Amino acid sequence: MQTGKQLGDEMKIRVNRGVVLALLITLTFLSPGCLSLLSMREIMEDMKEDPKIRTQDTRVGWDYTFETQDIESTEYTNESDFLIDPTVSEFEIYFDASIGDSVSDFVNDTFPGLIEDVGARYVEISIWEPGEYPSGTPFLTERATENYEFSESYVNEDSSPFVDGEWLLTVDARGIGVEAPIDIFSVYDSFSVKVTVSRPCVFFAEIHEIGECTDLIDLE
Protein backbone atom coordinates (compact mmCIF):
# COMPACT_ATOMS: atom_id res chain seq x y z
CA MET A 1 0.00 0.00 0.00
CA GLN A 2 1.30 3.43 -0.89
CA THR A 3 1.82 5.96 1.85
CA GLY A 4 0.44 9.50 1.69
CA LYS A 5 3.96 10.80 1.01
CA GLN A 6 4.45 8.37 -1.90
CA LEU A 7 1.09 9.34 -3.40
CA GLY A 8 1.98 12.99 -3.00
CA ASP A 9 5.33 12.45 -4.73
CA GLU A 10 3.64 10.68 -7.65
CA MET A 11 1.12 13.52 -8.04
CA LYS A 12 3.95 16.05 -8.15
CA ILE A 13 5.75 13.96 -10.76
CA ARG A 14 2.60 13.83 -12.93
CA VAL A 15 2.12 17.58 -12.66
CA ASN A 16 5.73 18.33 -13.49
CA ARG A 17 5.64 15.81 -16.30
CA GLY A 18 2.79 17.84 -17.72
CA VAL A 19 4.91 20.98 -17.45
CA VAL A 20 7.74 19.27 -19.34
CA LEU A 21 5.27 18.18 -22.04
CA ALA A 22 3.83 21.71 -22.34
CA LEU A 23 7.28 23.19 -22.81
CA LEU A 24 8.19 20.63 -25.44
CA ILE A 25 4.93 21.27 -27.30
CA THR A 26 5.55 25.03 -27.25
CA LEU A 27 9.03 24.56 -28.69
CA THR A 28 7.62 22.25 -31.33
CA PHE A 29 5.07 24.84 -32.51
CA LEU A 30 7.90 27.28 -33.00
CA SER A 31 9.44 24.88 -35.51
CA PRO A 32 8.51 25.20 -39.20
CA GLY A 33 5.62 23.26 -40.82
CA CYS A 34 6.20 19.57 -41.41
CA LEU A 35 9.16 19.53 -39.06
CA SER A 36 6.93 20.57 -36.15
CA LEU A 37 4.37 17.83 -36.95
CA LEU A 38 7.09 15.19 -37.10
CA SER A 39 8.61 16.46 -33.85
CA MET A 40 5.21 16.40 -32.14
CA ARG A 41 4.66 12.80 -33.17
CA GLU A 42 8.09 11.80 -31.84
CA ILE A 43 7.45 13.59 -28.56
CA MET A 44 4.10 11.87 -28.05
CA GLU A 45 5.70 8.49 -28.73
CA ASP A 46 8.47 9.21 -26.21
CA MET A 47 6.01 10.38 -23.56
CA LYS A 48 4.39 6.94 -23.37
CA GLU A 49 6.84 5.75 -20.70
CA ASP A 50 5.95 6.73 -17.12
CA PRO A 51 8.59 8.46 -14.99
CA LYS A 52 10.44 6.29 -12.49
CA ILE A 53 11.58 7.15 -8.98
CA ARG A 54 15.17 6.15 -8.27
CA THR A 55 17.75 6.71 -5.54
CA GLN A 56 20.71 8.94 -6.25
CA ASP A 57 23.81 9.08 -4.04
CA THR A 58 25.98 12.16 -3.48
CA ARG A 59 29.38 11.64 -1.88
CA VAL A 60 31.90 13.96 -0.17
CA GLY A 61 35.16 13.15 1.61
CA TRP A 62 38.83 12.42 1.11
CA ASP A 63 41.51 9.75 0.73
CA TYR A 64 44.81 11.00 2.12
CA THR A 65 48.30 9.56 2.67
CA PHE A 66 50.89 11.50 4.64
CA GLU A 67 54.30 12.26 3.12
CA THR A 68 56.91 13.88 5.36
CA GLN A 69 60.61 14.73 5.05
CA ASP A 70 61.45 13.07 8.37
CA ILE A 71 59.81 11.23 11.24
CA GLU A 72 58.23 14.35 12.71
CA SER A 73 54.47 14.31 12.20
CA THR A 74 52.70 16.98 10.14
CA GLU A 75 49.15 18.31 10.26
CA TYR A 76 46.32 17.89 7.75
CA THR A 77 42.92 19.60 8.04
CA ASN A 78 40.03 19.89 5.62
CA GLU A 79 36.27 20.43 5.47
CA SER A 80 33.47 19.82 3.00
CA ASP A 81 29.75 20.62 3.16
CA PHE A 82 26.82 18.50 2.02
CA LEU A 83 23.15 19.37 1.64
CA ILE A 84 20.40 17.75 3.69
CA ASP A 85 16.82 18.46 2.51
CA PRO A 86 13.45 16.92 3.45
CA THR A 87 13.67 14.30 0.68
CA VAL A 88 16.94 12.76 1.95
CA SER A 89 16.27 9.20 3.08
CA GLU A 90 19.59 8.53 4.82
CA PHE A 91 23.28 9.23 4.89
CA GLU A 92 26.19 6.89 5.57
CA ILE A 93 29.59 7.66 7.08
CA TYR A 94 32.63 5.50 6.29
CA PHE A 95 35.93 6.08 8.10
CA ASP A 96 39.10 4.02 7.83
CA ALA A 97 42.47 5.01 9.33
CA SER A 98 45.85 3.31 9.04
CA ILE A 99 48.11 4.64 11.78
CA GLY A 100 51.14 2.81 13.11
CA ASP A 101 52.77 -0.39 11.92
CA SER A 102 54.44 -3.51 13.25
CA VAL A 103 57.86 -1.83 13.29
CA SER A 104 56.53 1.09 15.37
CA ASP A 105 54.92 -1.35 17.78
CA PHE A 106 58.19 -3.28 18.10
CA VAL A 107 60.25 -0.12 18.68
CA ASN A 108 57.75 1.19 21.22
CA ASP A 109 57.88 -2.09 23.15
CA THR A 110 61.67 -2.29 22.98
CA PHE A 111 62.48 1.39 23.58
CA PRO A 112 59.60 2.94 25.54
CA GLY A 113 59.14 6.63 24.84
CA LEU A 114 61.12 6.71 21.59
CA ILE A 115 58.04 6.78 19.33
CA GLU A 116 56.67 9.77 21.24
CA ASP A 117 59.54 11.82 19.75
CA VAL A 118 57.76 11.49 16.40
CA GLY A 119 54.85 13.53 17.72
CA ALA A 120 51.12 12.82 17.89
CA ARG A 121 49.62 10.66 15.14
CA TYR A 122 45.85 10.63 14.92
CA VAL A 123 42.82 11.27 12.70
CA GLU A 124 39.67 12.93 14.05
CA ILE A 125 36.56 13.40 11.94
CA SER A 126 33.37 15.26 12.83
CA ILE A 127 29.97 15.89 11.27
CA TRP A 128 28.24 19.15 12.14
CA GLU A 129 24.63 20.18 11.73
CA PRO A 130 23.91 23.65 10.26
CA GLY A 131 25.11 26.46 12.51
CA GLU A 132 27.00 24.24 14.98
CA TYR A 133 30.55 24.57 13.61
CA PRO A 134 32.97 25.39 15.12
CA SER A 135 31.82 26.22 18.68
CA GLY A 136 28.71 24.02 18.96
CA THR A 137 28.23 20.31 19.51
CA PRO A 138 29.03 17.96 16.60
CA PHE A 139 26.46 15.46 15.41
CA LEU A 140 29.23 12.83 15.35
CA THR A 141 32.94 12.62 16.22
CA GLU A 142 35.27 9.68 15.69
CA ARG A 143 38.99 9.70 16.60
CA ALA A 144 41.62 7.13 15.61
CA THR A 145 45.10 6.81 17.15
CA GLU A 146 45.77 3.41 15.62
CA ASN A 147 44.37 1.27 12.81
CA TYR A 148 40.63 1.84 12.94
CA GLU A 149 37.48 1.36 10.83
CA PHE A 150 34.01 2.79 11.38
CA SER A 151 30.84 2.64 9.29
CA GLU A 152 27.32 3.73 10.21
CA SER A 153 24.07 4.70 8.45
CA TYR A 154 21.65 7.32 9.77
CA VAL A 155 18.02 7.21 8.62
CA ASN A 156 15.90 10.35 8.23
CA GLU A 157 12.91 9.29 10.32
CA ASP A 158 9.63 11.19 10.60
CA SER A 159 9.82 11.01 14.40
CA SER A 160 13.30 12.56 14.44
CA PRO A 161 14.01 14.25 11.09
CA PHE A 162 17.39 15.64 10.07
CA VAL A 163 17.91 19.39 10.29
CA ASP A 164 17.60 20.86 6.78
CA GLY A 165 20.52 22.86 5.40
CA GLU A 166 24.26 22.68 4.78
CA TRP A 167 25.94 20.10 7.01
CA LEU A 168 29.72 20.01 7.39
CA LEU A 169 32.29 17.20 7.40
CA THR A 170 35.64 18.10 8.99
CA VAL A 171 38.92 16.28 9.53
CA ASP A 172 41.86 17.13 11.79
CA ALA A 173 44.83 14.78 11.55
CA ARG A 174 48.55 14.38 12.16
CA GLY A 175 50.76 11.67 10.71
CA ILE A 176 53.99 10.71 9.03
CA GLY A 177 54.94 9.26 5.68
CA VAL A 178 58.58 8.23 5.36
CA GLU A 179 60.19 5.99 2.75
CA ALA A 180 63.13 4.04 4.16
CA PRO A 181 65.99 2.36 2.24
CA ILE A 182 64.58 -0.95 3.48
CA ASP A 183 60.90 -1.14 2.56
CA ILE A 184 59.84 -2.83 5.78
CA PHE A 185 60.90 0.28 7.70
CA SER A 186 58.81 2.65 5.53
CA VAL A 187 55.85 4.19 7.32
CA TYR A 188 52.83 5.85 5.68
CA ASP A 189 49.92 6.94 7.82
CA SER A 190 46.72 7.30 5.80
CA PHE A 191 42.97 7.60 6.11
CA SER A 192 39.77 7.55 4.08
CA VAL A 193 36.52 9.27 5.07
CA LYS A 194 33.34 9.45 3.00
CA VAL A 195 29.81 10.70 3.62
CA THR A 196 27.22 9.35 1.17
CA VAL A 197 23.82 11.08 1.05
CA SER A 198 20.88 9.20 -0.52
CA ARG A 199 17.86 11.05 -1.94
CA PRO A 200 15.10 10.19 -4.45
CA CYS A 201 15.28 11.40 -8.03
CA VAL A 202 13.00 11.01 -11.04
CA PHE A 203 13.95 9.49 -14.38
CA PHE A 204 12.09 10.82 -17.45
CA ALA A 205 12.83 8.61 -20.45
CA GLU A 206 12.09 11.46 -22.86
CA ILE A 207 14.75 13.82 -21.47
CA HIS A 208 17.28 11.74 -19.52
CA GLU A 209 20.14 9.55 -20.63
CA ILE A 210 20.89 6.28 -18.83
CA GLY A 211 22.29 7.08 -15.39
CA GLU A 212 20.73 10.58 -15.28
CA CYS A 213 17.74 11.77 -13.25
CA THR A 214 16.36 14.93 -11.62
CA ASP A 215 16.33 15.29 -7.84
CA LEU A 216 12.77 15.09 -6.51
CA ILE A 217 13.35 18.26 -4.45
CA ASP A 218 13.91 20.17 -7.71
CA LEU A 219 10.45 19.16 -8.96
CA GLU A 220 8.56 20.33 -5.89
MIDOLUM-670169 format. One record per residue (C-alpha): residue number from 1; x, y, z. Coordinates in nm, 3 decimals, always signed. Example, Ala and Ser with C-alpha at 12.3 -4.5 7.8 and 13.67 -1.06 7.14 Angstrom:
% MIDOLUM-670169
NODE  num        X        Y        Z
NODE    1   +1.230   -0.450   +0.780
NODE    2   +1.367   -0.106   +0.714
//
This chain:
% MIDOLUM-670169
NODE  num        X        Y        Z
NODE    1   +0.000   +0.000   +0.000
NODE    2   +0.130   +0.343   -0.089
NODE    3   +0.182   +0.596   +0.185
NODE    4   +0.044   +0.950   +0.169
NODE    5   +0.396   +1.080   +0.101
NODE    6   +0.445   +0.837   -0.190
NODE    7   +0.109   +0.934   -0.340
NODE    8   +0.198   +1.299   -0.300
NODE    9   +0.533   +1.245   -0.473
NODE   10   +0.364   +1.068   -0.765
NODE   11   +0.112   +1.352   -0.804
NODE   12   +0.395   +1.605   -0.815
NODE   13   +0.575   +1.396   -1.076
NODE   14   +0.260   +1.383   -1.293
NODE   15   +0.212   +1.758   -1.266
NODE   16   +0.573   +1.833   -1.349
NODE   17   +0.564   +1.581   -1.630
NODE   18   +0.279   +1.784   -1.772
NODE   19   +0.491   +2.098   -1.745
NODE   20   +0.774   +1.927   -1.934
NODE   21   +0.527   +1.818   -2.204
NODE   22   +0.383   +2.171   -2.234
NODE   23   +0.728   +2.319   -2.281
NODE   24   +0.819   +2.063   -2.544
NODE   25   +0.493   +2.127   -2.730
NODE   26   +0.555   +2.503   -2.725
NODE   27   +0.903   +2.456   -2.869
NODE   28   +0.762   +2.225   -3.133
NODE   29   +0.507   +2.484   -3.251
NODE   30   +0.790   +2.728   -3.300
NODE   31   +0.944   +2.488   -3.551
NODE   32   +0.851   +2.520   -3.920
NODE   33   +0.562   +2.326   -4.082
NODE   34   +0.620   +1.957   -4.141
NODE   35   +0.916   +1.953   -3.906
NODE   36   +0.693   +2.057   -3.615
NODE   37   +0.437   +1.783   -3.695
NODE   38   +0.709   +1.519   -3.710
NODE   39   +0.861   +1.646   -3.385
NODE   40   +0.521   +1.640   -3.214
NODE   41   +0.466   +1.280   -3.317
NODE   42   +0.809   +1.180   -3.184
NODE   43   +0.745   +1.359   -2.856
NODE   44   +0.410   +1.187   -2.805
NODE   45   +0.570   +0.849   -2.873
NODE   46   +0.847   +0.921   -2.621
NODE   47   +0.601   +1.038   -2.356
NODE   48   +0.439   +0.694   -2.337
NODE   49   +0.684   +0.575   -2.070
NODE   50   +0.595   +0.673   -1.712
NODE   51   +0.859   +0.846   -1.499
NODE   52   +1.044   +0.629   -1.249
NODE   53   +1.158   +0.715   -0.898
NODE   54   +1.517   +0.615   -0.827
NODE   55   +1.775   +0.671   -0.554
NODE   56   +2.071   +0.894   -0.625
NODE   57   +2.381   +0.908   -0.404
NODE   58   +2.598   +1.216   -0.348
NODE   59   +2.938   +1.164   -0.188
NODE   60   +3.190   +1.396   -0.017
NODE   61   +3.516   +1.315   +0.161
NODE   62   +3.883   +1.242   +0.111
NODE   63   +4.151   +0.975   +0.073
NODE   64   +4.481   +1.100   +0.212
NODE   65   +4.830   +0.956   +0.267
NODE   66   +5.089   +1.150   +0.464
NODE   67   +5.430   +1.226   +0.312
NODE   68   +5.691   +1.388   +0.536
NODE   69   +6.061   +1.473   +0.505
NODE   70   +6.145   +1.307   +0.837
NODE   71   +5.981   +1.123   +1.124
NODE   72   +5.823   +1.435   +1.271
NODE   73   +5.447   +1.431   +1.220
NODE   74   +5.270   +1.698   +1.014
NODE   75   +4.915   +1.831   +1.026
NODE   76   +4.632   +1.789   +0.775
NODE   77   +4.292   +1.960   +0.804
NODE   78   +4.003   +1.989   +0.562
NODE   79   +3.627   +2.043   +0.547
NODE   80   +3.347   +1.982   +0.300
NODE   81   +2.975   +2.062   +0.316
NODE   82   +2.682   +1.850   +0.202
NODE   83   +2.315   +1.937   +0.164
NODE   84   +2.040   +1.775   +0.369
NODE   85   +1.682   +1.846   +0.251
NODE   86   +1.345   +1.692   +0.345
NODE   87   +1.367   +1.430   +0.068
NODE   88   +1.694   +1.276   +0.195
NODE   89   +1.627   +0.920   +0.308
NODE   90   +1.959   +0.853   +0.482
NODE   91   +2.328   +0.923   +0.489
NODE   92   +2.619   +0.689   +0.557
NODE   93   +2.959   +0.766   +0.708
NODE   94   +3.263   +0.550   +0.629
NODE   95   +3.593   +0.608   +0.810
NODE   96   +3.910   +0.402   +0.783
NODE   97   +4.247   +0.501   +0.933
NODE   98   +4.585   +0.331   +0.904
NODE   99   +4.811   +0.464   +1.178
NODE  100   +5.114   +0.281   +1.311
NODE  101   +5.277   -0.039   +1.192
NODE  102   +5.444   -0.351   +1.325
NODE  103   +5.786   -0.183   +1.329
NODE  104   +5.653   +0.109   +1.537
NODE  105   +5.492   -0.135   +1.778
NODE  106   +5.819   -0.328   +1.810
NODE  107   +6.025   -0.012   +1.868
NODE  108   +5.775   +0.119   +2.122
NODE  109   +5.788   -0.209   +2.315
NODE  110   +6.167   -0.229   +2.298
NODE  111   +6.248   +0.139   +2.358
NODE  112   +5.960   +0.294   +2.554
NODE  113   +5.914   +0.663   +2.484
NODE  114   +6.112   +0.671   +2.159
NODE  115   +5.804   +0.678   +1.933
NODE  116   +5.667   +0.977   +2.124
NODE  117   +5.954   +1.182   +1.975
NODE  118   +5.776   +1.149   +1.640
NODE  119   +5.485   +1.353   +1.772
NODE  120   +5.112   +1.282   +1.789
NODE  121   +4.962   +1.066   +1.514
NODE  122   +4.585   +1.063   +1.492
NODE  123   +4.282   +1.127   +1.270
NODE  124   +3.967   +1.293   +1.405
NODE  125   +3.656   +1.340   +1.194
NODE  126   +3.337   +1.526   +1.283
NODE  127   +2.997   +1.589   +1.127
NODE  128   +2.824   +1.915   +1.214
NODE  129   +2.463   +2.018   +1.173
NODE  130   +2.391   +2.365   +1.026
NODE  131   +2.511   +2.646   +1.251
NODE  132   +2.700   +2.424   +1.498
NODE  133   +3.055   +2.457   +1.361
NODE  134   +3.297   +2.539   +1.512
NODE  135   +3.182   +2.622   +1.868
NODE  136   +2.871   +2.402   +1.896
NODE  137   +2.823   +2.031   +1.951
NODE  138   +2.903   +1.796   +1.660
NODE  139   +2.646   +1.546   +1.541
NODE  140   +2.923   +1.283   +1.535
NODE  141   +3.294   +1.262   +1.622
NODE  142   +3.527   +0.968   +1.569
NODE  143   +3.899   +0.970   +1.660
NODE  144   +4.162   +0.713   +1.561
NODE  145   +4.510   +0.681   +1.715
NODE  146   +4.577   +0.341   +1.562
NODE  147   +4.437   +0.127   +1.281
NODE  148   +4.063   +0.184   +1.294
NODE  149   +3.748   +0.136   +1.083
NODE  150   +3.401   +0.279   +1.138
NODE  151   +3.084   +0.264   +0.929
NODE  152   +2.732   +0.373   +1.021
NODE  153   +2.407   +0.470   +0.845
NODE  154   +2.165   +0.732   +0.977
NODE  155   +1.802   +0.721   +0.862
NODE  156   +1.590   +1.035   +0.823
NODE  157   +1.291   +0.929   +1.032
NODE  158   +0.963   +1.119   +1.060
NODE  159   +0.982   +1.101   +1.440
NODE  160   +1.330   +1.256   +1.444
NODE  161   +1.401   +1.425   +1.109
NODE  162   +1.739   +1.564   +1.007
NODE  163   +1.791   +1.939   +1.029
NODE  164   +1.760   +2.086   +0.678
NODE  165   +2.052   +2.286   +0.540
NODE  166   +2.426   +2.268   +0.478
NODE  167   +2.594   +2.010   +0.701
NODE  168   +2.972   +2.001   +0.739
NODE  169   +3.229   +1.720   +0.740
NODE  170   +3.564   +1.810   +0.899
NODE  171   +3.892   +1.628   +0.953
NODE  172   +4.186   +1.713   +1.179
NODE  173   +4.483   +1.478   +1.155
NODE  174   +4.855   +1.438   +1.216
NODE  175   +5.076   +1.167   +1.071
NODE  176   +5.399   +1.071   +0.903
NODE  177   +5.494   +0.926   +0.568
NODE  178   +5.858   +0.823   +0.536
NODE  179   +6.019   +0.599   +0.275
NODE  180   +6.313   +0.404   +0.416
NODE  181   +6.599   +0.236   +0.224
NODE  182   +6.458   -0.095   +0.348
NODE  183   +6.090   -0.114   +0.256
NODE  184   +5.984   -0.283   +0.578
NODE  185   +6.090   +0.028   +0.770
NODE  186   +5.881   +0.265   +0.553
NODE  187   +5.585   +0.419   +0.732
NODE  188   +5.283   +0.585   +0.568
NODE  189   +4.992   +0.694   +0.782
NODE  190   +4.672   +0.730   +0.580
NODE  191   +4.297   +0.760   +0.611
NODE  192   +3.977   +0.755   +0.408
NODE  193   +3.652   +0.927   +0.507
NODE  194   +3.334   +0.945   +0.300
NODE  195   +2.981   +1.070   +0.362
NODE  196   +2.722   +0.935   +0.117
NODE  197   +2.382   +1.108   +0.105
NODE  198   +2.088   +0.920   -0.052
NODE  199   +1.786   +1.105   -0.194
NODE  200   +1.510   +1.019   -0.445
NODE  201   +1.528   +1.140   -0.803
NODE  202   +1.300   +1.101   -1.104
NODE  203   +1.395   +0.949   -1.438
NODE  204   +1.209   +1.082   -1.745
NODE  205   +1.283   +0.861   -2.045
NODE  206   +1.209   +1.146   -2.286
NODE  207   +1.475   +1.382   -2.147
NODE  208   +1.728   +1.174   -1.952
NODE  209   +2.014   +0.955   -2.063
NODE  210   +2.089   +0.628   -1.883
NODE  211   +2.229   +0.708   -1.539
NODE  212   +2.073   +1.058   -1.528
NODE  213   +1.774   +1.177   -1.325
NODE  214   +1.636   +1.493   -1.162
NODE  215   +1.633   +1.529   -0.784
NODE  216   +1.277   +1.509   -0.651
NODE  217   +1.335   +1.826   -0.445
NODE  218   +1.391   +2.017   -0.771
NODE  219   +1.045   +1.916   -0.896
NODE  220   +0.856   +2.033   -0.589
//
